[in-house]
Each structure stands twice: as C-alpha cells, then as structure tokens.
Amino acid sequence: MDRFLLLIFAAAVFVQTWCQNITTNSITNITTLSTSTLQTTIQRSTTTAPPSTTMPNLVCENKGTLQNGICLCPDDWTGTTCNIPNFCPQIPEPTSGFTFPKTVLGQFASSGERCESHTPNAGIPKASALCNIATRLFDPPNTLECGLTLDTINNDIFGATEDKIRQLASSTQILTSIPERLTAHNITNAVKITSILLRRLETAQSTNIVVSAVATVSQLLNTSHGMYSSVDHAAINSLTQSLEKLSLSEKSNPLLVQPNIAVQSLKGQTPIRQVQLTSFKGQSDTFLPDRIKLHTTQTEISKDSIDLQMNITFSQEFSKDVGFVLYDNDQFFQSKSFQPSLDTKRRVISANLQETLGLEHIQFTVTPSDNPTLSLNDFACVFWSYTTNDWSPEGCTKTKNPSGHAVCTCKPKSANFAILMAFDINYQYSEALHWISIIGCALSVVGLSVTAVYQIITRKSRGGSPTLLVVNICFSMTVFYLLFIFGINNPVQHLKVAELSGQNTVLESDQHKYPDEGPCTAFTALIQYFLLATFTWNTLYGINVFLLFINKTSGTPPWFPKVSFAFGWGLPAVIVGISLGSTYRIKEPLGYRQEEFCWLSGLDHKQKFSMGKPMFWGFLLPLMLMLLSNTAILLHFSNNICKTNPNLNSSLKTPLRKKMLSSCSLTVMLGLSWVIGYILLITNEKNLKLILSVVFCLFNTTQGVQIFILFTLRPLLISNPAILGNLRAINIGFHTKTFYLWKNKIPENNENYRSTDSELP
C-alpha cells in the first residue's frame, strides 16, 4: 500500500483511487524481465543433480532458499542443502604483498591494493589471483605494471614470446576487472587482444592463457549495453569465432566456466546419437562449473524443466568433437533489427560441430518467464549471421508445446543461437470507482458550481479580480472532478491472451506494444491540463493576496486580470503540449500515459520512479514550485494579520480565532493540503504514513465542499442576521483602515473596502 499511495499522490489522482481501495497491483507498470530468454524458471538447482533427484523436506543452509523442493544456493556454497563450501577464504593479511577477498572457486579475485593516483591505471587492482578448484586456495598472484595500458598491450602482443603473452593475458584480465570503468575504446582493445590470444592457441597451448582470456571475456560481458554501439563489430565477430574454435580444440575444463561465459566441449571418443547441454542456476544469475553439464546417454538426458537446455540429435552415430559456448547475455551480438526496451537478458548458445555429417537437428527448449506480470506474446528462433551482422531466422522453425515452452529447431552447421521473445504486460486494471469517491466528487462538483454562480451574482460588490480568480478555480476544479469520474478508468483493456504467430520472423522488441486505442490518452491530457490549471489559478489567487499587502491603498494593478487569464490557462497548455509532443507516439502511447488508468507515466521498465517520465517534469515539478510559492504567501499573510500594530485602536483588534480562520480559508483556496502528499514522499514511518494518508484523502476529497462553505455558505449566513445574528465579519486592520475578509455589508468607506475586501472573499 505504501508504494501505491506514493504513486497515486504523484499521479494527482491519489485521493479518489485511495478511497476506492485499489490494490498496489493497479499501478504495476512495466517490470524488469530479469530472467534470461534462454532459461526456464520453473525449477532451479545449484547442485549437480537434476531436479528429479531432489529430496523431500530439505533444510537449506548458509542462506540457501527452498524452491520447488530444491535448495537454491548462493555462489559460494553448493550441495543438496548448500552445505559444501565453494570458495577460497579471504586473505586478510598480505601474501606476497597482496590481500584478496573471499572468492568463488574457479574465479579470479582482485587485490585490495590499487595503483597509485599518479599512474595511468589509478584505482585498478595491482594483482589478481585464481581461486584454485583443486586446492581451494589462491594460486600465486598475477601482477600488473601500473603504467601498462590496453593500448600498449595491443601493440606489444604481436611477435611476443609465450612467457610474454602469458603476462600480457593476465594484465588484460586485471585491466578489465572493473567493467564500469571501461570505455568503448578500451573494450575494442580488450576484444582484439583476447581474440589474438585465442588464435595463438592453435600453435602454443597454455591453460593459463586460455583461462585469463575467458575470464576477460566474462568481464567484458558485464559492461554497459550502450557501450557496444561504438565498439568495433569486426573485432567482436573475430572474438566469437575464436571462441567457437576454442570449444572444439580445447578439452573440457571447469576453469573455462566463468560468471558470464562457459566453454564446454565433448571430444569424439565414443559414438553418440544425441548430446544435451543443461544449465542450472542458483540465487544469482551466473555460471558455475557444477551447474553446467553435458549428457550423452538416454539415462543422463534430463526431461525436467531447467534453466537452459539444448539437444543436438544425429541421424547416425557421431564420433566427432562437439563444442558449446554459452553467453550469459547478447552484448557481443548487437542487432539492428531487434531493439529491446525492457533490458531483457538473452542467453546465446554457440553449438559447434567438426562436421555436419549425420546431423539431424539442433533443438533448444525454453520456458517463458514465470513472472506473473508478464505473459509471452510471441518469440523467434534465430541464429547470428556473420554476413549481415544481425539475427537471422533462416533454417529455424518454432513451436510451442502444451507446457508453454518455446521450442526451436535449427539445422545450421555451427552458429550462435538465441530465442528472441516479446512479452505482454499483465496489467491489473483499476476497478470502477467506489461509491465514496463518486459521492465525494459529486458533492465537490455541486459545491464548486454553486460557489461559481454566487461569485458571479455578487461580483459588483467584490470587484473584478477576486471574482475572476475564484470562478476560474471553481471551473477548472469542477472539470477535473468530472473528468476523473468519467475518464480515469481505461475503457480499452488488453486482457486477451495473445495467439502465437506462426511465422518465425525477427521481432522488433522484447515488449509487445499496442497502438493507441480509445480515448484514454485524451482523458490523460485533459486531466493533466485541468489539474495544472487548478493549481495555476490557486497560485494566481495567492499572488493577488500578496499584491494587496504591498499595495494596501491602490490594490492590485489594473493589468493583473488580463495577465492572470492568459497565464492561468496558457501555462498548463504549454506544459501539456511539451509532454505530449516529446513522449507520445501513436504506436507507443505508454511513453506519455499509463495503461492501467488514464494518467501520466511515471515508472520506468524496472518499476522505479523516473525523473525522465512526464509525471515528474510534467506535473510534480511545476506543482512543487507552485506549492512552495503558495506556502510563502500564506506565511506572509499570516504574519501580517497576526502581528500587533501599535497604531491600531484596541477596539479594532481582530480576535485570534478569526485570524486563524482567515489563514485556514486562504490555505484551502491555495490548495496547500497537497503539501501533505509531499510529506508522504519522504516519511518512512508506517503509522504516520497511514495517518497522513487518511488526512490527505479527507482534505482533498472535500476541497470543493470546503470552498463552498468558506466562500459561499458562510458569507450568506453572516450577511443574514435572521439566520446567524451573532456572527460578525472578520476584519483585518492596516494602520487606521479596516479590511474585511468576509462581508456582511458594504462599508461606508469605499476606499477601505476596495483595498482588501474586494480581493479576499
């Protein structure tokens, strides 16, 4: 409920929707698709045993979590119950001059010691050490010369000896160990260096070089997605092709499984008819040696739902080498035709064969995300074409089995395969307005309408400026209430489950986008406009009060009404126009508005509030500026009427109760009850938040009624002695003049009346 209250307040429709008890799911926006499009999320395991061998009533240790009868372990623990250590312990004291943190087996640790600030590699670790799987201890550290750069390595690697290459390989791994510090130029250099290292392996085999190169690739896959738009694509293609050759030439090695990449091979010794690659996942979405398996017999081949599964089937016995390269994401495969918008992760599998003789097909099966807010709309089975530098569906077919798994079948000799998926958001549309909301809005509409009519009828006794201001406030607020009642709910709701397209074509995005339908966008723009107009006129009313205090005798300037009219209706139009023009597209209306109800978009794809969305700069920011100015005017007003003036006759002093009532009436007209909503933004105490939410709801649902009571009903009662003979007008004295906030008659002194009573109803 806390997040719901926060968003609805920010959306300016908090009041009514909170009263109708819409759940937090009503405002669920686009969420992050954290699961891979080449993984299943039904069952997951951190052990070497498939899900079918799970034990009942497991008790997970070391912060493991039980899911579907399987313990999901953190990376540093393994085993059925997460009871087996999978790490090298931290070295707090310097060893060979370096300290290393606790590290998962088979991975590199960076030293705590960093290069000095005056060196080119300031802040980069001075050394790294491999956590040895066999000894469960760190190997002797690899050191870095702090003056060595990737540019230097790229120039020195040609013609270097094997010992020198080994040193350059470890230095490259250290220089890329902080991915967020890498630039596009650095990534290009690292890609070229790693590709050269892997090509040299054809003549000079060295396990240390291979491991350092694969670790470097894993680190490069951690860099920002946007960086790769400027990276040399030819260099990346060369690197991926070198990795394919590595999977066929190198024997299976657990050290070639790093967090973001895994290179596995099956050397052709015994004839096989099928080979299966499976990958399990623990609590983190990383690769570990004991989570990736190759199966060749029917008894080993898993039939259960797992994170990733690829089957290569042969029509006859096959005795050649088979290699796999598994990428945790598609950073190396930047598509021009497929542009994701949800930051989805697409795992890419490179299946490589020494020869295609006897190949029947390559099949991989994927279960769409089990995220309840997402449902699969469509998918495409593709492989990476080095000719077009893009995904290609040629040679692949797609089906969807009864379990909902996306099934792809392809027949290329060797390729990098992926499944591109497009999802629908399972929106939880808001229900019809509750009767409390309808009654509250209806009473406010009636009260505001009566107030506007009363102001127009009695305008001669008041003057032009206050009538103009109050009438426009009532009009804009009335239209807003009516728009809310009849237009806040989206009449076009996408609830039907999409039918899978029979064509296997490359998708445009990972989010299926519906073109704009119905009047929801129009209602959103109108609600934004009239709500901003209400606060703009509130601010102008406050400015009018302020001008009365600085011009006590002459009142407001004669140009003020015309400027107010232009500013009151013109500024909201400018803000709405900018919001629509910069964010709205017919094919993508959700850049401007939400889907669940007709209001401004405020959340990004990770369901976090974004200052880049129109809700912030198109509503919250201008509203905050208006409320700050109105608060300053209220403080100035209260200070002036509450301070004692020694020049006033004692009989003219205004009682404190009437002074407070004057401030309260101005508070209502300035809309300062919305300040409570901003307090909700910064408070974390639940009880206080609940109390403030109730107060905010009550004050704002009855704002129209409050204006009616204070500016129509009360003046009528005061001016009619037969109804309320004991009530007298509140008067405010400046020097020797008398100023009226509520009138019961027209004062004899016309100058005194024109100065204040004509401006403050």
Secondary structure, 3 states (H helix, E strand, C coil): CHHHHHHHHHCCCHHHHHHCCCCHHHHCCCCCCCCECCCCCCCCCCCCCCHHHCCCCCCCCCCCEEECCEEECCCCEECCCCCEECEECCEEEEECCEEECCEECCCEEECCCECCCCCCCCCCECEEEEECCCCCCECCCEECCCCCCHHHHHHHCCCCCHHHHHHHHHHHHHHCCCHHHCCHHHHHHHHHHHHHHHHHCCCCCCHHHHHHHHHHHHHHCCCCHHHHHHCCHHHHHHHHHHHHHHHHHCCCCHHHEECCEEEEEECCCCCEEEEEEEECCCCCCCCCHHHEEEECCCCCCCCCCCCEEEEEEEEEEECCCEEEEEECCCCCCCCCCCCCCCCCECCEEEEEECCCCCEEEEEEEECCCCCCCEEEEEEEEEEEECCCCEEECCCEEEEECCCCCEEEEECCCCEEEEEEEEEEECCCCCCCCCHHHHHHHHHHHHHHHHHHHHHHHCHHHCCHHHHHHHHHHHHHHHHHHHHHHHHCECCCCCCCCCCCCCCCCCCCCCECCCCCCCCHHHHHHHHHHHHHHHHHHHHHHHHHHHHHHHCCCCCCCCCHHHHHHHHHHHHHHHHHHHHHHHHCECCEHHHCECCCECCECCECCCCCECCCCHHHHHHHHHHHHHHHHHHHHHHHHHHHHHCCCCCCCHHHCCCHHHHHHHHHHHHHHHCHHHHHHHHHHHCCCHHHHHHHHHHHHHHHHCHHHHHHHHHHHHHHHHHCHHHHCCCCCCEEEECCEEEECCCCCCCCCHHHHHHHHCCCC
